[in-house]
């Protein structure tokens, strides 16, 4: 099993859910409001008067064989909306109960 953590501009919320639906991912945990800024470029997402946009973040746990397709789809989404911003990270999951 793998955990995929995704942080993205809220404007991409429906498109991230589309990636889940297209890959038969049902369960997720979502943090509606998260702040951040890109590693190299992109505008900060702070929810204030200077930087009004905000991020959301999601965590999904998926079977190993689904991971690469989901990551590919997320990379394509990021490339199509570069100024919006999206980052995804994969971790190994030791146990699930």
TIVO-2410 file (N, C-alpha, C; in nm, 3 decimals):
# residues 97
REC num residu      c1      c2      c3 atome chaine
REC   1      X   0.084  -0.118   0.000     N      A
REC   1      X   0.000   0.000   0.000    CA      A
REC   1      X   0.089   0.125   0.000     C      A
REC   2      X   0.035   0.229  -0.060     N      A
REC   2      X   0.105   0.358  -0.067    CA      A
REC   2      X   0.011   0.468  -0.018     C      A
REC   3      X   0.070   0.570   0.042     N      A
REC   3      X  -0.002   0.693   0.075    CA      A
REC   3      X   0.040   0.797  -0.027     C      A
REC   4      X  -0.057   0.870  -0.080     N      A
REC   4      X  -0.028   0.981  -0.169    CA      A
REC   4      X  -0.087   1.106  -0.104     C      A
REC   5      X   0.001   1.201  -0.073     N      A
REC   5      X  -0.040   1.329  -0.017    CA      A
REC   5      X  -0.035   1.431  -0.129     C      A
REC   6      X  -0.145   1.503  -0.149     N      A
REC   6      X  -0.155   1.600  -0.258    CA      A
REC   6      X  -0.192   1.735  -0.198     C      A
REC   7      X  -0.116   1.838  -0.230     N      A
REC   7      X  -0.148   1.975  -0.192    CA      A
REC   7      X  -0.163   2.054  -0.321     C      A
REC   8      X  -0.271   2.133  -0.331     N      A
REC   8      X  -0.304   2.195  -0.458    CA      A
REC   8      X  -0.389   2.319  -0.436     C      A
REC   9      X  -0.388   2.409  -0.532     N      A
REC   9      X  -0.474   2.526  -0.530    CA      A
REC   9      X  -0.620   2.480  -0.529     C      A
REC  10      X  -0.703   2.542  -0.445     N      A
REC  10      X  -0.844   2.503  -0.434    CA      A
REC  10      X  -0.916   2.503  -0.568     C      A
REC  11      X  -0.870   2.583  -0.662     N      A
REC  11      X  -0.934   2.588  -0.793    CA      A
REC  11      X  -0.928   2.453  -0.864     C      A
REC  12      X  -0.839   2.365  -0.822     N      A
REC  12      X  -0.822   2.235  -0.886    CA      A
REC  12      X  -0.900   2.123  -0.816     C      A
REC  13      X  -0.980   2.155  -0.716     N      A
REC  13      X  -1.046   2.052  -0.634    CA      A
REC  13      X  -1.125   1.951  -0.716     C      A
REC  14      X  -1.209   1.997  -0.806     N      A
REC  14      X  -1.290   1.905  -0.885    CA      A
REC  14      X  -1.204   1.819  -0.976     C      A
REC  15      X  -1.099   1.876  -1.029     N      A
REC  15      X  -1.012   1.801  -1.119    CA      A
REC  15      X  -0.932   1.694  -1.044     C      A
REC  16      X  -0.893   1.723  -0.919     N      A
REC  16      X  -0.825   1.622  -0.837    CA      A
REC  16      X  -0.923   1.507  -0.808     C      A
REC  17      X  -1.046   1.539  -0.774     N      A
REC  17      X  -1.147   1.435  -0.753    CA      A
REC  17      X  -1.170   1.353  -0.879     C      A
REC  18      X  -1.164   1.416  -0.996     N      A
REC  18      X  -1.176   1.343  -1.123    CA      A
REC  18      X  -1.063   1.240  -1.137     C      A
REC  19      X  -0.942   1.278  -1.097     N      A
REC  19      X  -0.830   1.183  -1.102    CA      A
REC  19      X  -0.861   1.063  -1.014     C      A
REC  20      X  -0.914   1.088  -0.894     N      A
REC  20      X  -0.950   0.978  -0.805    CA      A
REC  20      X  -1.056   0.889  -0.870     C      A
REC  21      X  -1.162   0.950  -0.922     N      A
REC  21      X  -1.270   0.873  -0.984    CA      A
REC  21      X  -1.220   0.791  -1.102     C      A
REC  22      X  -1.134   0.850  -1.184     N      A
REC  22      X  -1.081   0.780  -1.302    CA      A
REC  22      X  -0.988   0.665  -1.266     C      A
REC  23      X  -0.942   0.662  -1.141     N      A
REC  23      X  -0.852   0.555  -1.096    CA      A
REC  23      X  -0.914   0.467  -0.988     C      A
REC  24      X  -1.047   0.474  -0.978     N      A
REC  24      X  -1.122   0.392  -0.881    CA      A
REC  24      X  -1.073   0.410  -0.738     C      A
REC  25      X  -1.046   0.534  -0.700     N      A
REC  25      X  -1.009   0.568  -0.562    CA      A
REC  25      X  -1.132   0.626  -0.495     C      A
REC  26      X  -1.180   0.560  -0.393     N      A
REC  26      X  -1.300   0.607  -0.324    CA      A
REC  26      X  -1.266   0.688  -0.199     C      A
REC  27      X  -1.184   0.632  -0.112     N      A
REC  27      X  -1.159   0.694   0.017    CA      A
REC  27      X  -1.050   0.800   0.011     C      A
REC  28      X  -1.069   0.907   0.088     N      A
REC  28      X  -0.967   1.010   0.101    CA      A
REC  28      X  -0.994   1.089   0.228     C      A
REC  29      X  -0.891   1.159   0.273     N      A
REC  29      X  -0.904   1.258   0.380    CA      A
REC  29      X  -0.865   1.391   0.321     C      A
REC  30      X  -0.946   1.494   0.350     N      A
REC  30      X  -0.923   1.625   0.291    CA      A
REC  30      X  -0.911   1.731   0.400     C      A
REC  31      X  -0.810   1.817   0.382     N      A
REC  31      X  -0.795   1.937   0.462    CA      A
REC  31      X  -0.834   2.051   0.370     C      A
REC  32      X  -0.944   2.118   0.398     N      A
REC  32      X  -0.998   2.219   0.308    CA      A
REC  32      X  -0.907   2.340   0.292     C      A
REC  33      X  -0.848   2.388   0.401     N      A
REC  33      X  -0.767   2.509   0.396    CA      A
REC  33      X  -0.624   2.480   0.441     C      A
REC  34      X  -0.531   2.485   0.348     N      A
REC  34      X  -0.390   2.473   0.382    CA      A
REC  34      X  -0.314   2.583   0.310     C      A
REC  35      X  -0.218   2.639   0.378     N      A
REC  35      X  -0.136   2.745   0.320    CA      A
REC  35      X  -0.008   2.686   0.263     C      A
REC  36      X   0.051   2.757   0.168     N      A
REC  36      X   0.179   2.711   0.115    CA      A
REC  36      X   0.229   2.798   0.002     C      A
REC  37      X   0.348   2.765  -0.042     N      A
REC  37      X   0.406   2.827  -0.161    CA      A
REC  37      X   0.497   2.725  -0.227     C      A
REC  38      X   0.513   2.739  -0.357     N      A
REC  38      X   0.590   2.644  -0.435    CA      A
REC  38      X   0.738   2.642  -0.401     C      A
REC  39      X   0.802   2.531  -0.430     N      A
REC  39      X   0.943   2.514  -0.404    CA      A
REC  39      X   1.028   2.611  -0.485     C      A
REC  40      X   0.999   2.622  -0.613     N      A
REC  40      X   1.083   2.702  -0.703    CA      A
REC  40      X   1.015   2.828  -0.754     C      A
REC  41      X   0.887   2.821  -0.781     N      A
REC  41      X   0.816   2.936  -0.836    CA      A
REC  41      X   0.669   2.926  -0.798     C      A
REC  42      X   0.589   3.006  -0.862     N      A
REC  42      X   0.447   3.008  -0.829    CA      A
REC  42      X   0.418   3.106  -0.716     C      A
REC  43      X   0.293   3.149  -0.711     N      A
REC  43      X   0.253   3.245  -0.610    CA      A
REC  43      X   0.220   3.176  -0.479     C      A
REC  44      X   0.245   3.242  -0.366     N      A
REC  44      X   0.205   3.187  -0.237    CA      A
REC  44      X   0.052   3.177  -0.228     C      A
REC  45      X   0.006   3.085  -0.147     N      A
REC  45      X  -0.137   3.066  -0.120    CA      A
REC  45      X  -0.155   3.081   0.030     C      A
REC  46      X  -0.182   3.205   0.074     N      A
REC  46      X  -0.189   3.237   0.216    CA      A
REC  46      X  -0.328   3.277   0.264     C      A
REC  47      X  -0.420   3.304   0.175     N      A
REC  47      X  -0.553   3.345   0.214    CA      A
REC  47      X  -0.559   3.482   0.279     C      A
REC  48      X  -0.465   3.570   0.244     N      A
REC  48      X  -0.467   3.705   0.301    CA      A
REC  48      X  -0.488   3.808   0.189     C      A
REC  49      X  -0.487   3.936   0.224     N      A
REC  49      X  -0.514   4.039   0.124    CA      A
REC  49      X  -0.408   4.043   0.013     C      A
REC  50      X  -0.285   4.012   0.045     N      A
REC  50      X  -0.179   4.016  -0.056    CA      A
REC  50      X  -0.177   3.890  -0.142     C      A
REC  51      X  -0.202   3.777  -0.081     N      A
REC  51      X  -0.202   3.647  -0.150    CA      A
REC  51      X  -0.331   3.574  -0.114     C      A
REC  52      X  -0.442   3.607  -0.181     N      A
REC  52      X  -0.574   3.560  -0.137    CA      A
REC  52      X  -0.607   3.413  -0.166     C      A
REC  53      X  -0.542   3.350  -0.259     N      A
REC  53      X  -0.578   3.212  -0.290    CA      A
REC  53      X  -0.534   3.119  -0.176     C      A
REC  54      X  -0.598   3.003  -0.170     N      A
REC  54      X  -0.567   2.903  -0.067    CA      A
REC  54      X  -0.550   2.767  -0.132     C      A
REC  55      X  -0.479   2.682  -0.063     N      A
REC  55      X  -0.464   2.543  -0.103    CA      A
REC  55      X  -0.562   2.456  -0.026     C      A
REC  56      X  -0.584   2.337  -0.078     N      A
REC  56      X  -0.643   2.226  -0.005    CA      A
REC  56      X  -0.543   2.113  -0.013     C      A
REC  57      X  -0.557   2.015   0.073     N      A
REC  57      X  -0.470   1.898   0.071    CA      A
REC  57      X  -0.553   1.773   0.090     C      A
REC  58      X  -0.507   1.664   0.028     N      A
REC  58      X  -0.575   1.535   0.042    CA      A
REC  58      X  -0.473   1.425   0.065     C      A
REC  59      X  -0.518   1.323   0.132     N      A
REC  59      X  -0.438   1.203   0.155    CA      A
REC  59      X  -0.520   1.083   0.112     C      A
REC  60      X  -0.462   1.001   0.026     N      A
REC  60      X  -0.528   0.877  -0.015    CA      A
REC  60      X  -0.433   0.761   0.011     C      A
REC  61      X  -0.490   0.645   0.038     N      A
REC  61      X  -0.414   0.521   0.055    CA      A
REC  61      X  -0.460   0.427  -0.057     C      A
REC  62      X  -0.366   0.382  -0.138     N      A
REC  62      X  -0.400   0.301  -0.254    CA      A
REC  62      X  -0.309   0.179  -0.265     C      A
REC  63      X  -0.353   0.084  -0.344     N      A
REC  63      X  -0.272  -0.032  -0.375    CA      A
REC  63      X  -0.151   0.012  -0.457     C      A
REC  64      X  -0.040  -0.058  -0.438     N      A
REC  64      X   0.084  -0.023  -0.507    CA      A
REC  64      X   0.065  -0.007  -0.658     C      A
REC  65      X  -0.012  -0.097  -0.719     N      A
REC  65      X  -0.025  -0.096  -0.864    CA      A
REC  65      X  -0.101   0.025  -0.919     C      A
REC  66      X  -0.175   0.096  -0.836     N      A
REC  66      X  -0.246   0.216  -0.881    CA      A
REC  66      X  -0.160   0.342  -0.873     C      A
REC  67      X  -0.054   0.336  -0.799     N      A
REC  67      X   0.023   0.456  -0.765    CA      A
REC  67      X   0.078   0.529  -0.887     C      A
REC  68      X   0.143   0.460  -0.976     N      A
REC  68      X   0.208   0.528  -1.089    CA      A
REC  68      X   0.108   0.595  -1.181     C      A
REC  69      X  -0.004   0.533  -1.208     N      A
REC  69      X  -0.108   0.593  -1.293    CA      A
REC  69      X  -0.165   0.719  -1.228     C      A
REC  70      X  -0.191   0.713  -1.098     N      A
REC  70      X  -0.242   0.830  -1.027    CA      A
REC  70      X  -0.140   0.943  -1.032     C      A
REC  71      X  -0.014   0.912  -1.006     N      A
REC  71      X   0.091   1.015  -1.009    CA      A
REC  71      X   0.106   1.074  -1.150     C      A
REC  72      X   0.097   0.991  -1.252     N      A
REC  72      X   0.102   1.040  -1.390    CA      A
REC  72      X  -0.013   1.136  -1.417     C      A
REC  73      X  -0.133   1.099  -1.375     N      A
REC  73      X  -0.249   1.186  -1.394    CA      A
REC  73      X  -0.233   1.317  -1.318     C      A
REC  74      X  -0.179   1.312  -1.196     N      A
REC  74      X  -0.158   1.434  -1.119    CA      A
REC  74      X  -0.050   1.522  -1.183     C      A
REC  75      X   0.055   1.462  -1.237     N      A
REC  75      X   0.158   1.540  -1.308    CA      A
REC  75      X   0.098   1.611  -1.429     C      A
REC  76      X   0.011   1.541  -1.502     N      A
REC  76      X  -0.053   1.601  -1.619    CA      A
REC  76      X  -0.145   1.716  -1.577     C      A
REC  77      X  -0.216   1.699  -1.467     N      A
REC  77      X  -0.301   1.806  -1.416    CA      A
REC  77      X  -0.217   1.927  -1.378     C      A
REC  78      X  -0.106   1.904  -1.310     N      A
REC  78      X  -0.017   2.014  -1.271    CA      A
REC  78      X   0.037   2.085  -1.395     C      A
REC  79      X   0.077   2.011  -1.495     N      A
REC  79      X   0.133   2.071  -1.617    CA      A
REC  79      X   0.028   2.154  -1.691     C      A
REC  80      X  -0.097   2.111  -1.686     N      A
REC  80      X  -0.205   2.182  -1.755    CA      A
REC  80      X  -0.247   2.309  -1.681     C      A
REC  81      X  -0.216   2.317  -1.552     N      A
REC  81      X  -0.256   2.433  -1.471    CA      A
REC  81      X  -0.138   2.478  -1.387     C      A
REC  82      X  -0.026   2.504  -1.453     N      A
REC  82      X   0.101   2.531  -1.384    CA      A
REC  82      X   0.092   2.644  -1.282     C      A
REC  83      X   0.024   2.751  -1.314     N      A
REC  83      X   0.016   2.864  -1.222    CA      A
REC  83      X  -0.071   2.835  -1.100     C      A
REC  84      X  -0.159   2.737  -1.109     N      A
REC  84      X  -0.243   2.702  -0.994    CA      A
REC  84      X  -0.160   2.630  -0.888     C      A
REC  85      X  -0.079   2.537  -0.930     N      A
REC  85      X   0.009   2.466  -0.839    CA      A
REC  85      X  -0.051   2.338  -0.783     C      A
REC  86      X   0.027   2.232  -0.789     N      A
REC  86      X  -0.010   2.102  -0.733    CA      A
REC  86      X   0.118   2.026  -0.705     C      A
REC  87      X   0.127   1.965  -0.589     N      A
REC  87      X   0.239   1.878  -0.554    CA      A
REC  87      X   0.183   1.751  -0.493     C      A
REC  88      X   0.246   1.640  -0.526     N      A
REC  88      X   0.203   1.511  -0.472    CA      A
REC  88      X   0.327   1.433  -0.428     C      A
REC  89      X   0.311   1.362  -0.316     N      A
REC  89      X   0.420   1.287  -0.256    CA      A
REC  89      X   0.370   1.147  -0.222     C      A
REC  90      X   0.458   1.048  -0.237     N      A
REC  90      X   0.420   0.909  -0.212    CA      A
REC  90      X   0.504   0.855  -0.095     C      A
REC  91      X   0.434   0.787  -0.003     N      A
REC  91      X   0.500   0.718   0.108    CA      A
REC  91      X   0.455   0.574   0.114     C      A
REC  92      X   0.542   0.488   0.165     N      A
REC  92      X   0.503   0.350   0.192    CA      A
REC  92      X   0.416   0.343   0.316     C      A
REC  93      X   0.318   0.256   0.313     N      A
REC  93      X   0.230   0.232   0.427    CA      A
REC  93      X   0.267   0.096   0.486     C      A
REC  94      X   0.297   0.094   0.614     N      A
REC  94      X   0.337  -0.030   0.682    CA      A
REC  94      X   0.218  -0.118   0.717     C      A
REC  95      X   0.111  -0.057   0.771     N      A
REC  95      X  -0.005  -0.133   0.814    CA      A
REC  95      X  -0.131  -0.050   0.796     C      A
REC  96      X  -0.243  -0.119   0.779     N      A
REC  96      X  -0.375  -0.056   0.773    CA      A
REC  96      X  -0.468  -0.135   0.861     C      A
REC  97      X  -0.549  -0.065   0.941     N      A
REC  97      X  -0.648  -0.139   1.022    CA      A
REC  97      X  -0.786  -0.085   0.999     C      A
***
